Amino acid sequence: MVDSGARAKGKARRLRRRSENSPARSDVVMNVVECHNCGERFEISHHAASQDSQLADRQAAWLQDQFVWDHIQEIRHRGSIALPEADEMK
């Protein structure tokens, strides 16, 4: 049960030059977010059984805020970022 909860949250992964949904992936890309400062792009993905487009939109806004803080603190964006669930965001 804990594993499915972790999947429901979703995750953001840094996009490389070419990224596509492969048949082996159990996650679905819900959104792509670009950092306005450096241009790095991240895909927001949810487990196929627990897709939520409204949550993905809120997570995209949350991720943009994280990018701003990364640049303020002069740290590099992580390659993979665990995203909060709806009740964990303000």
Contacts in CASP RR format, 6 or more apart in sequence:
PFRMAT RR
TARGET T0000
AUTHOR 0000-0000-0000
METHOD contacts of the structure
MODEL  1
MVDSGARAKGKARRLRRRSENSPARSDVVMNVVECHNCGERFEISHHAAS
QDSQLADRQAAWLQDQFVWDHIQEIRHRGSIALPEADEMK
4 47 0 8 1.000
4 49 0 8 1.000
4 50 0 8 1.000
5 50 0 8 1.000
7 27 0 8 1.000
7 46 0 8 1.000
7 47 0 8 1.000
7 49 0 8 1.000
7 50 0 8 1.000
8 46 0 8 1.000
8 47 0 8 1.000
8 50 0 8 1.000
8 85 0 8 1.000
9 82 0 8 1.000
9 83 0 8 1.000
9 84 0 8 1.000
9 85 0 8 1.000
10 27 0 8 1.000
10 44 0 8 1.000
10 45 0 8 1.000
10 46 0 8 1.000
10 47 0 8 1.000
10 59 0 8 1.000
10 82 0 8 1.000
10 83 0 8 1.000
11 27 0 8 1.000
11 44 0 8 1.000
11 45 0 8 1.000
11 80 0 8 1.000
11 81 0 8 1.000
11 82 0 8 1.000
11 83 0 8 1.000
12 33 0 8 1.000
12 42 0 8 1.000
12 43 0 8 1.000
12 44 0 8 1.000
12 45 0 8 1.000
12 59 0 8 1.000
12 63 0 8 1.000
12 80 0 8 1.000
12 81 0 8 1.000
12 83 0 8 1.000
13 19 0 8 1.000
13 42 0 8 1.000
13 43 0 8 1.000
13 45 0 8 1.000
13 79 0 8 1.000
13 80 0 8 1.000
13 81 0 8 1.000
14 40 0 8 1.000
14 41 0 8 1.000
14 42 0 8 1.000
14 77 0 8 1.000
14 78 0 8 1.000
14 79 0 8 1.000
14 80 0 8 1.000
15 32 0 8 1.000
15 41 0 8 1.000
15 42 0 8 1.000
15 43 0 8 1.000
19 43 0 8 1.000
21 28 0 8 1.000
21 29 0 8 1.000
25 45 0 8 1.000
26 47 0 8 1.000
26 48 0 8 1.000
27 45 0 8 1.000
27 46 0 8 1.000
27 47 0 8 1.000
27 48 0 8 1.000
28 45 0 8 1.000
28 46 0 8 1.000
28 47 0 8 1.000
28 48 0 8 1.000
28 51 0 8 1.000
29 43 0 8 1.000
29 44 0 8 1.000
29 45 0 8 1.000
30 44 0 8 1.000
30 45 0 8 1.000
30 46 0 8 1.000
30 51 0 8 1.000
30 52 0 8 1.000
30 53 0 8 1.000
30 56 0 8 1.000
31 43 0 8 1.000
31 44 0 8 1.000
31 56 0 8 1.000
31 57 0 8 1.000
31 59 0 8 1.000
31 60 0 8 1.000
32 41 0 8 1.000
32 42 0 8 1.000
32 43 0 8 1.000
32 44 0 8 1.000
33 41 0 8 1.000
33 42 0 8 1.000
33 43 0 8 1.000
33 44 0 8 1.000
33 60 0 8 1.000
33 63 0 8 1.000
33 64 0 8 1.000
33 67 0 8 1.000
34 40 0 8 1.000
34 41 0 8 1.000
34 42 0 8 1.000
35 41 0 8 1.000
35 42 0 8 1.000
35 64 0 8 1.000
35 67 0 8 1.000
35 70 0 8 1.000
35 71 0 8 1.000
35 77 0 8 1.000
36 64 0 8 1.000
36 67 0 8 1.000
37 67 0 8 1.000
37 68 0 8 1.000
37 71 0 8 1.000
38 71 0 8 1.000
38 77 0 8 1.000
40 67 0 8 1.000
40 77 0 8 1.000
42 63 0 8 1.000
42 77 0 8 1.000
42 79 0 8 1.000
42 81 0 8 1.000
44 56 0 8 1.000
44 59 0 8 1.000
44 60 0 8 1.000
44 63 0 8 1.000
44 83 0 8 1.000
46 52 0 8 1.000
46 55 0 8 1.000
46 56 0 8 1.000
52 86 0 8 1.000
55 85 0 8 1.000
55 86 0 8 1.000
58 86 0 8 1.000
58 89 0 8 1.000
59 83 0 8 1.000
59 84 0 8 1.000
59 89 0 8 1.000
62 83 0 8 1.000
62 84 0 8 1.000
62 89 0 8 1.000
63 81 0 8 1.000
63 83 0 8 1.000
66 81 0 8 1.000
67 77 0 8 1.000
70 76 0 8 1.000
70 77 0 8 1.000
END
